[in-house]
Amino acid sequence: LEGFDHIYMDTPPVLNFYSQSALIAAEKCLIPFDCDTFARDALYTLLNSIAEVKTDHNPDLDIEGIVVNQYQKQANLPKQLVEELIAEGHPVLESKISPSVKVRESHSASQPLVHYAPTHKLTDEYRALYVEIH
């Protein structure tokens, strides 16, 4: 579309008609990954679904990266899961997003996080993610 450098479509964390339609329309996708075993299992299912959409509907679809969310750097399980994904060759982005109540607070205040808490650590993590994908 003219006048836009990027258009982002945020879909619910379920593979349904709307999220499949977004994948069919997209050039690239980002995959959020919450650092737990259930999320890893769901990630593999999603990767298969993306491959299917790419084969059947959108051969130009690429995975821009996996965004590690709810990352606690002092805990062992998140580190292990991220290391496994990298070892398997998945495109895990360098930027990691920590857990924080600030996101919910910004939603409750109806303000983007960058305005609600401009100097918060989480805001800086999202800025780093933005820089990494642009």
N, CA, C and O atoms as a Tinker XYZ file with bonds, in Angstrom:
   536  protein
     1  N      0.826000   -1.178000    0.000000    73     2
     2  CA     0.000000    0.000000    0.000000    64     1     3
     3  C      0.876000    1.248000    0.000000    63     2     4     5
     4  O      1.876000    1.318000    0.714000    81     3
     5  N      0.496000    2.208000   -0.789000    73     3     6
     6  CA     1.253000    3.446000   -0.842000    64     5     7
     7  C      1.124000    4.206000    0.466000    63     6     8     9
     8  O      0.068000    4.210000    1.100000    81     7
     9  N      2.206000    4.844000    0.856000    73     7    10
    10  CA     2.196000    5.661000    2.053000    64     9    11
    11  C      2.561000    4.921000    3.324000    63    10    12    13
    12  O      2.663000    5.541000    4.382000    81    11
    13  N      2.759000    3.625000    3.252000    73    11    14
    14  CA     3.101000    2.848000    4.442000    64    13    15
    15  C      4.388000    2.074000    4.193000    63    14    16    17
    16  O      4.541000    1.415000    3.165000    81    15
    17  N      5.298000    2.161000    5.132000    73    15    18
    18  CA     6.521000    1.365000    5.055000    64    17    19
    19  C      6.264000   -0.061000    5.519000    63    18    20    21
    20  O      6.773000   -1.020000    4.939000    81    19
    21  N      5.465000   -0.184000    6.577000    73    19    22
    22  CA     5.149000   -1.488000    7.160000    64    21    23
    23  C      3.717000   -1.474000    7.655000    63    22    24    25
    24  O      3.219000   -0.453000    8.129000    81    23
    25  N      3.072000   -2.596000    7.542000    73    23    26
    26  CA     1.747000   -2.776000    8.121000    64    25    27
    27  C      1.813000   -4.034000    8.975000    63    26    28    29
    28  O      2.202000   -5.098000    8.493000    81    27
    29  N      1.434000   -3.911000   10.242000    73    27    30
    30  CA     1.463000   -5.051000   11.147000    64    29    31
    31  C      0.040000   -5.477000   11.454000    63    30    32    33
    32  O     -0.820000   -4.650000   11.759000    81    31
    33  N     -0.197000   -6.784000   11.368000    73    31    34
    34  CA    -1.490000   -7.355000   11.729000    64    33    35
    35  C     -1.263000   -8.226000   12.959000    63    34    36    37
    36  O     -0.482000   -9.177000   12.919000    81    35
    37  N     -1.931000   -7.907000   14.021000    73    35    38
    38  CA    -1.811000   -8.677000   15.257000    64    37    39
    39  C     -3.035000   -9.572000   15.355000    63    38    40    41
    40  O     -4.168000   -9.092000   15.342000    81    39
    41  N     -2.803000  -10.859000   15.451000    73    39    42
    42  CA    -3.912000  -11.801000   15.506000    64    41    43
    43  C     -3.936000  -12.496000   16.871000    63    42    44    45
    44  O     -2.922000  -12.531000   17.568000    81    43
    45  N     -5.071000  -13.038000   17.245000    73    43    46
    46  CA    -5.141000  -13.797000   18.501000    64    45    47
    47  C     -4.207000  -15.012000   18.438000    63    46    48    49
    48  O     -3.872000  -15.486000   17.352000    81    47
    49  N     -3.795000  -15.504000   19.589000    73    47    50
    50  CA    -2.857000  -16.637000   19.619000    64    49    51
    51  C     -3.535000  -17.974000   19.349000    63    50    52    53
    52  O     -3.383000  -18.930000   20.110000    81    51
    53  N     -4.275000  -18.024000   18.268000    73    51    54
    54  CA    -4.936000  -19.261000   17.859000    64    53    55
    55  C     -4.933000  -19.282000   16.337000    63    54    56    57
    56  O     -5.105000  -18.246000   15.695000    81    55
    57  N     -4.741000  -20.443000   15.773000    73    55    58
    58  CA    -4.743000  -20.544000   14.325000    64    57    59
    59  C     -6.179000  -20.765000   13.871000    63    58    60    61
    60  O     -6.712000  -21.872000   13.951000    81    59
    61  N     -6.792000  -19.688000   13.393000    73    59    62
    62  CA    -8.167000  -19.754000   12.925000    64    61    63
    63  C     -8.257000  -19.057000   11.564000    63    62    64    65
    64  O     -7.233000  -18.742000   10.958000    81    63
    65  N     -9.454000  -18.824000   11.098000    73    63    66
    66  CA    -9.663000  -18.187000    9.797000    64    65    67
    67  C     -8.942000  -16.846000    9.712000    63    66    68    69
    68  O     -8.315000  -16.542000    8.697000    81    67
    69  N     -9.025000  -16.041000   10.773000    73    67    70
    70  CA    -8.450000  -14.695000   10.747000    64    69    71
    71  C     -6.926000  -14.732000   10.720000    63    70    72    73
    72  O     -6.303000  -13.997000    9.954000    81    71
    73  N     -6.329000  -15.572000   11.539000    73    71    74
    74  CA    -4.868000  -15.641000   11.550000    64    73    75
    75  C     -4.343000  -16.277000   10.265000    63    74    76    77
    76  O     -3.293000  -15.873000    9.766000    81    75
    77  N     -5.051000  -17.256000    9.726000    73    75    78
    78  CA    -4.640000  -17.834000    8.440000    64    77    79
    79  C     -4.764000  -16.804000    7.324000    63    78    80    81
    80  O     -3.904000  -16.734000    6.446000    81    79
    81  N     -5.819000  -16.013000    7.351000    73    79    82
    82  CA    -5.985000  -14.955000    6.351000    64    81    83
    83  C     -4.850000  -13.943000    6.448000    63    82    84    85
    84  O     -4.350000  -13.472000    5.427000    81    83
    85  N     -4.445000  -13.609000    7.660000    73    83    86
    86  CA    -3.324000  -12.687000    7.843000    64    85    87
    87  C     -2.039000  -13.281000    7.266000    63    86    88    89
    88  O     -1.266000  -12.574000    6.619000    81    87
    89  N     -1.809000  -14.567000    7.494000    73    87    90
    90  CA    -0.615000  -15.220000    6.940000    64    89    91
    91  C     -0.651000  -15.262000    5.416000    63    90    92    93
    92  O      0.386000  -15.122000    4.766000    81    91
    93  N     -1.812000  -15.449000    4.857000    73    91    94
    94  CA    -1.947000  -15.473000    3.396000    64    93    95
    95  C     -1.644000  -14.094000    2.819000    63    94    96    97
    96  O     -1.078000  -13.987000    1.732000    81    95
    97  N     -2.016000  -13.045000    3.539000    73    95    98
    98  CA    -1.819000  -11.687000    3.052000    64    97    99
    99  C     -0.417000  -11.139000    3.334000    63    98   100   101
   100  O      0.004000  -10.175000    2.695000    81    99
   101  N      0.296000  -11.729000    4.263000    73    99   102
   102  CA     1.562000  -11.170000    4.750000    64   101   103
   103  C      2.751000  -11.537000    3.875000    63   102   104   105
   104  O      2.733000  -12.524000    3.140000    81   103
   105  N      3.781000  -10.711000    3.981000    73   103   106
   106  CA     5.079000  -11.027000    3.389000    64   105   107
   107  C      5.954000  -11.733000    4.414000    63   106   108   109
   108  O      6.724000  -12.634000    4.080000    81   107
   109  N      5.824000  -11.309000    5.666000    73   107   110
   110  CA     6.634000  -11.857000    6.756000    64   109   111
   111  C      5.752000  -12.004000    7.989000    63   110   112   113
   112  O      4.702000  -11.371000    8.105000    81   111
   113  N      6.204000  -12.854000    8.905000    73   111   114
   114  CA     5.496000  -12.959000   10.179000    64   113   115
   115  C      6.497000  -13.036000   11.323000    63   114   116   117
   116  O      7.597000  -13.570000   11.183000    81   115
   117  N      6.085000  -12.492000   12.443000    73   115   118
   118  CA     6.814000  -12.611000   13.697000    64   117   119
   119  C      6.029000  -13.570000   14.573000    63   118   120   121
   120  O      4.799000  -13.528000   14.615000    81   119
   121  N      6.739000  -14.421000   15.260000    73   119   122
   122  CA     6.085000  -15.404000   16.115000    64   121   123
   123  C      6.490000  -15.142000   17.561000    63   122   124   125
   124  O      7.664000  -15.278000   17.906000    81   123
   125  N      5.531000  -14.767000   18.416000    73   123   126
   126  CA     5.862000  -14.618000   19.831000    64   125   127
   127  C      6.001000  -15.993000   20.478000    63   126   128   129
   128  O      5.262000  -16.926000   20.163000    81   127
   129  N      6.954000  -16.092000   21.377000    73   127   130
   130  CA     7.210000  -17.366000   22.055000    64   129   131
   131  C      7.348000  -17.116000   23.547000    63   130   132   133
   132  O      8.329000  -16.517000   23.986000    81   131
   133  N      6.372000  -17.570000   24.334000    73   131   134
   134  CA     6.453000  -17.506000   25.793000    64   133   135
   135  C      7.271000  -18.700000   26.260000    63   134   136   137
   136  O      6.999000  -19.837000   25.872000    81   135
   137  N      8.241000  -18.449000   27.068000    73   135   138
   138  CA     9.236000  -19.462000   27.430000    64   137   139
   139  C      8.693000  -20.546000   28.351000    63   138   140   141
   140  O      8.953000  -20.532000   29.554000    81   139
   141  N      7.939000  -21.486000   27.785000    73   139   142
   142  CA     7.537000  -22.664000   28.541000    64   141   143
   143  C      7.352000  -23.840000   27.581000    63   142   144   145
   144  O      7.315000  -23.664000   26.364000    81   143
   145  N      7.239000  -25.006000   28.137000    73   143   146
   146  CA     7.168000  -26.227000   27.340000    64   145   147
   147  C      5.920000  -26.276000   26.467000    63   146   148   149
   148  O      5.985000  -26.733000   25.326000    81   147
   149  N      4.789000  -25.816000   26.984000    73   147   150
   150  CA     3.554000  -25.818000   26.192000    64   149   151
   151  C      3.692000  -24.896000   24.988000    63   150   152   153
   152  O      3.231000  -25.219000   23.894000    81   151
   153  N      4.330000  -23.745000   25.195000    73   151   154
   154  CA     4.531000  -22.802000   24.093000    64   153   155
   155  C      5.454000  -23.407000   23.035000    63   154   156   157
   156  O      5.263000  -23.180000   21.841000    81   155
   157  N      6.445000  -24.171000   23.467000    73   155   158
   158  CA     7.338000  -24.813000   22.498000    64   157   159
   159  C      6.559000  -25.803000   21.639000    63   158   160   161
   160  O      6.735000  -25.837000   20.421000    81   159
   161  N      5.710000  -26.599000   22.257000    73   159   162
   162  CA     4.900000  -27.554000   21.501000    64   161   163
   163  C      3.973000  -26.829000   20.524000    63   162   164   165
   164  O      3.815000  -27.251000   19.379000    81   163
   165  N      3.363000  -25.738000   20.987000    73   163   166
   166  CA     2.483000  -24.949000   20.119000    64   165   167
   167  C      3.271000  -24.303000   18.984000    63   166   168   169
   168  O      2.762000  -24.154000   17.873000    81   167
   169  N      4.514000  -23.921000   19.267000    73   167   170
   170  CA     5.362000  -23.320000   18.236000    64   169   171
   171  C      5.592000  -24.294000   17.086000    63   170   172   173
   172  O      5.512000  -23.903000   15.922000    81   171
   173  N      5.873000  -25.545000   17.394000    73   171   174
   174  CA     6.094000  -26.537000   16.345000    64   173   175
   175  C      4.846000  -26.723000   15.491000    63   174   176   177
   176  O      4.938000  -26.854000   14.271000    81   175
   177  N      3.689000  -26.734000   16.125000    73   175   178
   178  CA     2.428000  -26.834000   15.388000    64   177   179
   179  C      2.247000  -25.620000   14.484000    63   178   180   181
   180  O      1.852000  -25.755000   13.326000    81   179
   181  N      2.534000  -24.439000   15.013000    73   179   182
   182  CA     2.405000  -23.212000   14.227000    64   181   183
   183  C      3.384000  -23.197000   13.058000    63   182   184   185
   184  O      3.020000  -22.796000   11.953000    81   183
   185  N      4.610000  -23.626000   13.285000    73   183   186
   186  CA     5.593000  -23.668000   12.193000    64   185   187
   187  C      5.119000  -24.578000   11.066000    63   186   188   189
   188  O      5.303000  -24.261000    9.891000    81   187
   189  N      4.512000  -25.699000   11.418000    73   187   190
   190  CA     3.947000  -26.590000   10.398000    64   189   191
   191  C      2.804000  -25.928000    9.655000    63   190   192   193
   192  O      2.681000  -26.072000    8.438000    81   191
   193  N      1.967000  -25.203000   10.381000    73   191   194
   194  CA     0.846000  -24.506000    9.749000    64   193   195
   195  C      1.337000  -23.403000    8.822000    63   194   196   197
   196  O      0.775000  -23.204000    7.745000    81   195
   197  N      2.375000  -22.689000    9.229000    73   195   198
   198  CA     2.941000  -21.647000    8.372000    64   197   199
   199  C      3.519000  -22.266000    7.104000    63   198   200   201
   200  O      3.350000  -21.723000    6.013000    81   199
   201  N      4.195000  -23.393000    7.245000    73   199   202
   202  CA     4.737000  -24.086000    6.063000    64   201   203
   203  C      3.610000  -24.504000    5.118000    63   202   204   205
   204  O      3.759000  -24.436000    3.897000    81   203
   205  N      2.501000  -24.930000    5.679000    73   203   206
   206  CA     1.349000  -25.327000    4.867000    64   205   207
   207  C      0.743000  -24.122000    4.134000    63   206   208   209
   208  O      0.414000  -24.211000    2.951000    81   207
   209  N      0.599000  -22.998000    4.847000    73   207   210
   210  CA     0.086000  -21.775000    4.212000    64   209   211
   211  C      1.024000  -21.339000    3.099000    63   210   212   213
   212  O      0.579000  -20.925000    2.029000    81   211
   213  N      2.319000  -21.434000    3.354000    73   211   214
   214  CA     3.318000  -21.053000    2.352000    64   213   215
   215  C      3.199000  -21.942000    1.116000    63   214   216   217
   216  O      3.256000  -21.443000   -0.007000    81   215
   217  N      3.038000  -23.219000    1.303000    73   215   218
   218  CA     2.922000  -24.160000    0.187000    64   217   219
   219  C      1.617000  -23.976000   -0.576000    63   218   220   221
   220  O      1.614000  -23.975000   -1.807000    81   219
   221  N      0.519000  -23.821000    0.136000    73   219   222
   222  CA    -0.801000  -23.808000   -0.499000    64   221   223
   223  C     -1.271000  -22.433000   -0.973000    63   222   224   225
   224  O     -2.030000  -22.343000   -1.937000    81   223
   225  N     -0.829000  -21.356000   -0.304000    73   223   226
   226  CA    -1.450000  -20.053000   -0.574000    64   225   227
   227  C     -0.485000  -18.896000   -0.785000    63   226   228   229
   228  O     -0.791000  -17.976000   -1.543000    81   227
   229  N      0.670000  -18.921000   -0.136000    73   227   230
   230  CA     1.530000  -17.741000   -0.136000    64   229   231
   231  C      2.997000  -18.152000   -0.158000    63   230   232   233
   232  O      3.644000  -18.190000    0.888000    81   231
   233  N      3.521000  -18.458000   -1.329000    73   231   234
   234  CA     4.910000  -18.916000   -1.407000    64   233   235
   235  C      5.936000  -17.859000   -1.000000    63   234   236   237
   236  O      7.097000  -18.192000   -0.762000    81   235
   237  N      5.528000  -16.593000   -0.917000    73   235   238
   238  CA     6.450000  -15.523000   -0.540000    64   237   239
   239  C      6.502000  -15.279000    0.967000    63   238   240   241
   240  O      7.272000  -14.435000    1.426000    81   239
   241  N      5.703000  -15.999000    1.736000    73   239   242
   242  CA     5.661000  -15.804000    3.185000    64   241   243
   243  C      6.969000  -16.272000    3.819000    63   242   244   245
   244  O      7.431000  -17.387000    3.578000    81   243
   245  N      7.549000  -15.403000    4.627000    73   243   246
   246  CA     8.765000  -15.739000    5.370000    64   245   247
   247  C      8.551000  -15.478000    6.850000    63   246   248   249
   248  O      7.772000  -14.606000    7.236000    81   247
   249  N      9.247000  -16.241000    7.669000    73   247   250
   250  CA     9.238000  -16.001000    9.108000    64   249   251
   251  C     10.375000  -15.028000    9.384000    63   250   252   253
   252  O     11.547000  -15.362000    9.205000    81   251
   253  N     10.022000  -13.821000    9.821000    73   251   254
   254  CA    11.043000  -12.825000   10.122000    64   253   255
   255  C     11.807000  -13.200000   11.379000    63   254   256   257
   256  O     13.006000  -12.941000   11.489000    81   255
   257  N     11.114000  -13.806000   12.318000    73   255   258
   258  CA    11.802000  -14.231000   13.522000    64   257   259
   259  C     10.845000  -14.646000   14.615000    63   258   260   261
   260  O      9.641000  -14.393000   14.561000    81   259
   261  N     11.421000  -15.286000   15.599000    73   259   262
   262  CA    10.686000  -15.690000   16.795000    64   261   263
   263  C     11.048000  -14.701000   17.894000    63   262   264   265
   264  O     12.220000  -14.527000   18.229000    81   263
   265  N     10.027000  -14.057000   18.447000    73   263   266
   266  CA    10.222000  -13.073000   19.513000    64   265   267
   267  C     10.056000  -13.785000   20.847000    63   266   268   269
   268  O      8.972000  -14.267000   21.174000    81   267
   269  N     11.131000  -13.848000   21.608000    73   267   270
   270  CA    11.094000  -14.502000   22.911000    64   269   271
   271  C     10.456000  -13.543000   23.903000    63   270   272   273
   272  O     10.961000  -12.451000   24.163000    81   271
   273  N      9.331000  -13.986000   24.448000    73   271   274
   274  CA     8.488000  -13.183000   25.324000    64   273   275
   275  C      8.466000  -13.821000   26.711000    63   274   276   277
   276  O      8.695000  -15.022000   26.849000    81   275
   277  N      8.194000  -13.026000   27.721000    73   275   278
   278  CA     8.148000  -13.531000   29.096000    64   277   279
   279  C      9.492000  -14.171000   29.486000    63   278   280   281
   280  O      9.530000  -15.189000   30.177000    81   279
   281  N     10.583000  -13.558000   29.032000    73   279   282
   282  CA    11.919000  -14.115000   29.235000    64   281   283
   283  C     12.492000  -13.672000   30.582000    63   282   284   285
   284  O     12.617000  -12.479000   30.862000    81   283
   285  N     12.830000  -14.647000   31.396000    73   283   286
   286  CA    13.476000  -14.384000   32.684000    64   285   287
   287  C     14.904000  -14.891000   32.586000    63   286   288   289
   288  O     15.152000  -16.094000   32.660000    81   287
   289  N     15.847000  -13.963000   32.418000    73   287   290
   290  CA    17.224000  -14.355000   32.128000    64   289   291
   291  C     17.907000  -15.096000   33.276000    63   290   292   293
   292  O     18.888000  -15.805000   33.050000    81   291
   293  N     17.408000  -14.945000   34.500000    73   291   294
   294  CA    18.019000  -15.649000   35.626000    64   293   295
   295  C     17.489000  -17.073000   35.796000    63   294   296   297
   296  O     18.047000  -17.847000   36.574000    81   295
   297  N     16.425000  -17.430000   35.083000    73   295   298
   298  CA    15.840000  -18.775000   35.197000    64   297   299
   299  C     16.465000  -19.708000   34.171000    63   298   300   301
   300  O     16.837000  -19.278000   33.080000    81   299
   301  N     16.580000  -20.969000   34.517000    73   299   302
   302  CA    17.223000  -21.947000   33.633000    64   301   303
   303  C     16.343000  -22.394000   32.466000    63   302   304   305
   304  O     16.836000  -22.527000   31.346000    81   303
   305  N     15.055000  -22.629000   32.706000    73   303   306
   306  CA    14.192000  -23.154000   31.651000    64   305   307
   307  C     14.120000  -22.236000   30.436000    63   306   308   309
   308  O     14.263000  -22.727000   29.316000    81   307
   309  N     13.906000  -20.934000   30.595000    73   307   310
   310  CA    13.878000  -20.084000   29.400000    64   309   311
   311  C     15.168000  -20.145000   28.599000    63   310   312   313
   312  O     15.133000  -20.220000   27.371000    81   311
   313  N     16.300000  -20.113000   29.279000    73   311   314
   314  CA    17.591000  -20.203000   28.579000    64   313   315
   315  C     17.679000  -21.509000   27.794000    63   314   316   317
   316  O     18.080000  -21.518000   26.630000    81   315
   317  N     17.305000  -22.601000   28.437000    73   315   318
   318  CA    17.363000  -23.918000   27.806000    64   317   319
   319  C     16.468000  -23.970000   26.566000    63   318   320   321
   320  O     16.894000  -24.443000   25.512000    81   319
   321  N     15.241000  -23.492000   26.688000    73   319   322
   322  CA    14.304000  -23.532000   25.565000    64   321   323
   323  C     14.803000  -22.692000   24.396000    63   322   324   325
   324  O     14.728000  -23.118000   23.243000    81   323
   325  N     15.309000  -21.508000   24.691000    73   323   326
   326  CA    15.828000  -20.638000   23.630000    64   325   327
   327  C     17.041000  -21.278000   22.970000    63   326   328   329
   328  O     17.159000  -21.261000   21.744000    81   327
   329  N     17.935000  -21.836000   23.760000    73   327   330
   330  CA    19.113000  -22.518000   23.201000    64   329   331
   331  C     18.704000  -23.683000   22.299000    63   330   332   333
   332  O     19.312000  -23.897000   21.250000    81   331
   333  N     17.679000  -24.434000   22.701000    73   331   334
   334  CA    17.198000  -25.548000   21.875000    64   333   335
   335  C     16.642000  -25.047000   20.539000    63   334   336   337
   336  O     16.917000  -25.629000   19.490000    81   335
   337  N     15.863000  -23.972000   20.584000    73   335   338
   338  CA    15.300000  -23.426000   19.341000    64   337   339
   339  C     16.407000  -22.954000   18.403000    63   338   340   341
   340  O     16.350000  -23.189000   17.196000    81   339
   341  N     17.409000  -22.290000   18.961000    73   339   342
   342  CA    18.535000  -21.825000   18.147000    64   341   343
   343  C     19.287000  -23.018000   17.573000    63   342   344   345
   344  O     19.635000  -23.018000   16.392000    81   343
   345  N     19.542000  -24.032000   18.391000    73   343   346
   346  CA    20.265000  -25.229000   17.935000    64   345   347
   347  C     19.505000  -25.949000   16.818000    63   346   348   349
   348  O     20.118000  -26.567000   15.947000    81   347
   349  N     18.184000  -25.870000   16.845000    73   347   350
   350  CA    17.364000  -26.492000   15.802000    64   349   351
   351  C     17.293000  -25.640000   14.533000    63   350   352   353
   352  O     16.689000  -26.047000   13.540000    81   351
   353  N     17.910000  -24.459000   14.570000    73   351   354
   354  CA    17.964000  -23.610000   13.391000    64   353   355
   355  C     16.796000  -22.651000   13.225000    63   354   356   357
   356  O     16.619000  -22.074000   12.152000    81   355
   357  N     16.005000  -22.475000   14.259000    73   355   358
   358  CA    14.878000  -21.550000   14.171000    64   357   359
   359  C     15.372000  -20.108000   14.285000    63   358   360   361
   360  O     16.344000  -19.843000   14.993000    81   359
   361  N     14.718000  -19.180000   13.600000    73   359   362
   362  CA    15.183000  -17.783000   13.574000    64   361   363
   363  C     14.795000  -16.993000   14.829000    63   362   364   365
   364  O     13.908000  -16.140000   14.789000    81   363
   365  N     15.462000  -17.288000   15.929000    73   363   366
   366  CA    15.179000  -16.603000   17.197000    64   365   367
   367  C     15.859000  -15.239000   17.167000    63   366   368   369
   368  O     17.059000  -15.141000   16.909000    81   367
   369  N     15.094000  -14.200000   17.428000    73   367   370
   370  CA    15.641000  -12.848000   17.434000    64   369   371
   371  C     16.469000  -12.618000   18.695000    63   370   372   373
   372  O     16.242000  -13.250000   19.727000    81   371
   373  N     17.421000  -11.713000   18.595000    73   371   374
   374  CA    18.283000  -11.387000   19.741000    64   373   375
   375  C     17.505000  -10.705000   20.856000    63   374   376   377
   376  O     17.731000  -10.982000   22.034000    81   375
   377  N     16.592000   -9.818000   20.490000    73   375   378
   378  CA    15.817000   -9.068000   21.481000    64   377   379
   379  C     14.929000  -10.022000   22.277000    63   378   380   381
   380  O     14.295000  -10.917000   21.717000    81   379
   381  N     14.897000   -9.818000   23.567000    73   379   382
   382  CA    14.057000  -10.631000   24.456000    64   381   383
   383  C     13.161000   -9.680000   25.241000    63   382   384   385
   384  O     13.585000   -8.592000   25.630000    81   383
   385  N     11.927000  -10.098000   25.468000    73   383   386
   386  CA    10.949000   -9.290000   26.185000    64   385   387
   387  C     10.704000   -9.908000   27.564000    63   386   388   389
   388  O     10.311000  -11.069000   27.673000    81   387
   389  N     10.939000   -9.128000   28.597000    73   387   390
   390  CA    10.778000   -9.592000   29.978000    64   389   391
   391  C      9.309000   -9.551000   30.400000    63   390   392   393
   392  O      8.512000   -8.817000   29.816000    81   391
   393  N      8.959000  -10.336000   31.409000    73   391   394
   394  CA     7.598000  -10.227000   31.942000    64   393   395
   395  C      7.473000   -8.933000   32.752000    63   394   396   397
   396  O      8.401000   -8.538000   33.458000    81   395
   397  N      6.333000   -8.295000   32.640000    73   395   398
   398  CA     6.095000   -7.084000   33.418000    64   397   399
   399  C      4.612000   -6.758000   33.431000    63   398   400   401
   400  O      3.905000   -6.978000   32.447000    81   399
   401  N      4.160000   -6.241000   34.532000    73   399   402
   402  CA     2.778000   -5.813000   34.657000    64   401   403
   403  C      2.552000   -4.490000   33.914000    63   402   404   405
   404  O      1.406000   -4.086000   33.717000    81   403
   405  N      3.614000   -3.821000   33.505000    73   403   406
   406  CA     3.496000   -2.521000   32.828000    64   405   407
   407  C      2.657000   -2.610000   31.563000    63   406   408   409
   408  O      1.943000   -1.662000   31.235000    81   407
   409  N      2.725000   -3.721000   30.848000    73   407   410
   410  CA     1.922000   -3.868000   29.632000    64   409   411
   411  C      0.443000   -3.822000   29.979000    63   410   412   413
   412  O     -0.325000   -3.108000   29.334000    81   411
   413  N      0.044000   -4.568000   30.978000    73   411   414
   414  CA    -1.373000   -4.563000   31.387000    64   413   415
   415  C     -1.792000   -3.190000   31.903000    63   414   416   417
   416  O     -2.904000   -2.730000   31.644000    81   415
   417  N     -0.896000   -2.549000   32.631000    73   415   418
   418  CA    -1.195000   -1.206000   33.128000    64   417   419
   419  C     -1.393000   -0.225000   31.971000    63   418   420   421
   420  O     -2.304000    0.603000   32.005000    81   419
   421  N     -0.541000   -0.319000   30.950000    73   419   422
   422  CA    -0.682000    0.589000   29.799000    64   421   423
   423  C     -1.984000    0.309000   29.051000    63   422   424   425
   424  O     -2.634000    1.233000   28.561000    81   423
   425  N     -2.366000   -0.979000   28.964000    73   423   426
   426  CA    -3.653000   -1.318000   28.348000    64   425   427
   427  C     -4.797000   -0.714000   29.146000    63   426   428   429
   428  O     -5.726000   -0.137000   28.581000    81   427
   429  N     -4.723000   -0.850000   30.455000    73   427   430
   430  CA    -5.778000   -0.327000   31.328000    64   429   431
   431  C     -5.885000    1.193000   31.210000    63   430   432   433
   432  O     -6.979000    1.753000   31.288000    81   431
   433  N     -4.739000    1.858000   31.021000    73   431   434
   434  CA    -4.725000    3.313000   30.877000    64   433   435
   435  C     -5.015000    3.749000   29.440000    63   434   436   437
   436  O     -5.073000    4.943000   29.148000    81   435
   437  N     -5.197000    2.778000   28.549000    73   435   438
   438  CA    -5.444000    3.055000   27.119000    64   437   439
   439  C     -4.337000    3.911000   26.518000    63   438   440   441
   440  O     -4.590000    4.841000   25.752000    81   439
   441  N     -3.098000    3.572000   26.885000    73   439   442
   442  CA    -1.934000    4.287000   26.359000    64   441   443
   443  C     -0.898000    3.290000   25.863000    63   442   444   445
   444  O     -0.690000    2.244000   26.478000    81   443
   445  N     -0.254000    3.613000   24.759000    73   443   446
   446  CA     0.861000    2.769000   24.336000    64   445   447
   447  C      1.944000    2.762000   25.424000    63   446   448   449
   448  O      2.141000    3.758000   26.120000    81   447
   449  N      2.617000    1.664000   25.555000    73   447   450
   450  CA     3.650000    1.528000   26.583000    64   449   451
   451  C      4.703000    2.627000   26.477000    63   450   452   453
   452  O      5.196000    3.120000   27.492000    81   451
   453  N      5.041000    3.005000   25.270000    73   451   454
   454  CA     6.071000    4.025000   25.054000    64   453   455
   455  C      5.663000    5.380000   25.645000    63   454   456   457
   456  O      6.525000    6.189000   25.987000    81   455
   457  N      4.363000    5.628000   25.767000    73   455   458
   458  CA     3.883000    6.857000   26.405000    64   457   459
   459  C      3.602000    6.641000   27.893000    63   458   460   461
   460  O      3.850000    7.524000   28.714000    81   459
   461  N      3.090000    5.473000   28.227000    73   459   462
   462  CA     2.732000    5.169000   29.613000    64   461   463
   463  C      3.967000    5.068000   30.507000    63   462   464   465
   464  O      3.982000    5.600000   31.617000    81   463
   465  N      5.001000    4.384000   30.019000    73   463   466
   466  CA     6.221000    4.180000   30.815000    64   465   467
   467  C      7.443000    4.328000   29.905000    63   466   468   469
   468  O      8.117000    3.341000   29.610000    81   467
   469  N      7.734000    5.557000   29.458000    73   467   470
   470  CA     8.780000    5.761000   28.451000    64   469   471
   471  C     10.185000    5.356000   28.881000    63   470   472   473
   472  O     11.026000    5.073000   28.028000    81   471
   473  N     10.458000    5.322000   30.175000    73   471   474
   474  CA    11.805000    4.982000   30.629000    64   473   475
   475  C     11.886000    3.589000   31.255000    63   474   476   477
   476  O     12.924000    3.217000   31.802000    81   475
   477  N     10.817000    2.832000   31.181000    73   475   478
   478  CA    10.795000    1.498000   31.792000    64   477   479
   479  C     11.663000    0.529000   30.976000    63   478   480   481
   480  O     11.814000    0.679000   29.764000    81   479
   481  N     12.217000   -0.448000   31.657000    73   479   482
   482  CA    13.052000   -1.472000   31.019000    64   481   483
   483  C     12.307000   -2.174000   29.880000    63   482   484   485
   484  O     12.885000   -2.433000   28.825000    81   483
   485  N     11.043000   -2.475000   30.091000    73   483   486
   486  CA    10.254000   -3.170000   29.076000    64   485   487
   487  C     10.106000   -2.319000   27.814000    63   486   488   489
   488  O     10.167000   -2.841000   26.701000    81   487
   489  N      9.914000   -1.028000   27.985000    73   487   490
   490  CA     9.821000   -0.124000   26.846000    64   489   491
   491  C     11.123000   -0.162000   26.050000    63   490   492   493
   492  O     11.103000   -0.176000   24.819000    81   491
   493  N     12.246000   -0.178000   26.750000    73   491   494
   494  CA    13.548000   -0.271000   26.076000    64   493   495
   495  C     13.692000   -1.590000   25.319000    63   494   496   497
   496  O     14.275000   -1.620000   24.236000    81   495
   497  N     13.167000   -2.675000   25.879000    73   495   498
   498  CA    13.230000   -3.970000   25.198000    64   497   499
   499  C     12.410000   -3.946000   23.907000    63   498   500   501
   500  O     12.835000   -4.486000   22.886000    81   499
   501  N     11.242000   -3.319000   23.959000    73   499   502
   502  CA    10.427000   -3.200000   22.740000    64   501   503
   503  C     11.101000   -2.294000   21.716000    63   502   504   505
   504  O     11.018000   -2.551000   20.515000    81   503
   505  N     11.758000   -1.250000   22.171000    73   503   506
   506  CA    12.516000   -0.392000   21.242000    64   505   507
   507  C     13.629000   -1.198000   20.562000    63   506   508   509
   508  O     13.845000   -1.072000   19.356000    81   507
   509  N     14.324000   -2.015000   21.334000    73   507   510
   510  CA    15.393000   -2.847000   20.772000    64   509   511
   511  C     14.838000   -3.821000   19.747000    63   510   512   513
   512  O     15.458000   -4.057000   18.710000    81   511
   513  N     13.667000   -4.388000   20.034000    73   511   514
   514  CA    13.022000   -5.288000   19.079000    64   513   515
   515  C     12.688000   -4.542000   17.784000    63   514   516   517
   516  O     12.918000   -5.050000   16.687000    81   515
   517  N     12.149000   -3.343000   17.927000    73   515   518
   518  CA    11.812000   -2.523000   16.748000    64   517   519
   519  C     13.058000   -2.280000   15.893000    63   518   520   521
   520  O     13.015000   -2.431000   14.673000    81   519
   521  N     14.160000   -1.906000   16.533000    73   519   522
   522  CA    15.407000   -1.658000   15.806000    64   521   523
   523  C     15.860000   -2.939000   15.096000    63   522   524   525
   524  O     16.296000   -2.900000   13.945000    81   523
   525  N     15.754000   -4.055000   15.786000    73   523   526
   526  CA    16.227000   -5.326000   15.215000    64   525   527
   527  C     15.438000   -5.734000   13.973000    63   526   528   529
   528  O     16.016000   -6.279000   13.032000    81   527
   529  N     14.150000   -5.486000   13.954000    73   527   530
   530  CA    13.354000   -5.933000   12.797000    64   529   531
   531  C     13.263000   -4.880000   11.699000    63   530   532   533
   532  O     12.668000   -5.137000   10.652000    81   531
   533  N     13.839000   -3.706000   11.916000    73   531   534
   534  CA    13.829000   -2.679000   10.859000    64   533   535
   535  C     15.190000   -2.437000   10.362000    63   534   536
   536  O     15.384000   -1.609000    9.473000    81   535
